[in-house]
Amino acid sequence: MSAIDQTILNELHKLTETDQHQVLDFIRYLQQPTYTALELLKLSPELRQHYIAKSFALAQNEDFEIFEAYSEEDLDDFA
């Protein structure tokens, strides 16, 4: 076992079981193939839909920040 393997295991054992599950989810996420938009378009529709659905499922608990490209003040500048 390499030094990094041992360090990861040591740190993992310090975490709660819930946190260990989060680490496992992250590892599985890192192992998933990634595609550019053009690469996705080259996949079969079924496989493309599978990866898109999987991405949405992984992101369902993410907290996304909504931003606007222009504020109300910016729009007033054009009037």
Secondary structure, DSSP 4 states (H G I P E B T S, - for coil): --HHHHHHHHHHHTS-HHHHHHHHHHHHHHHS----HHHHHHS-HHHHHHHHHHHHHHHTT--PPP--SS-HHHHHHT-
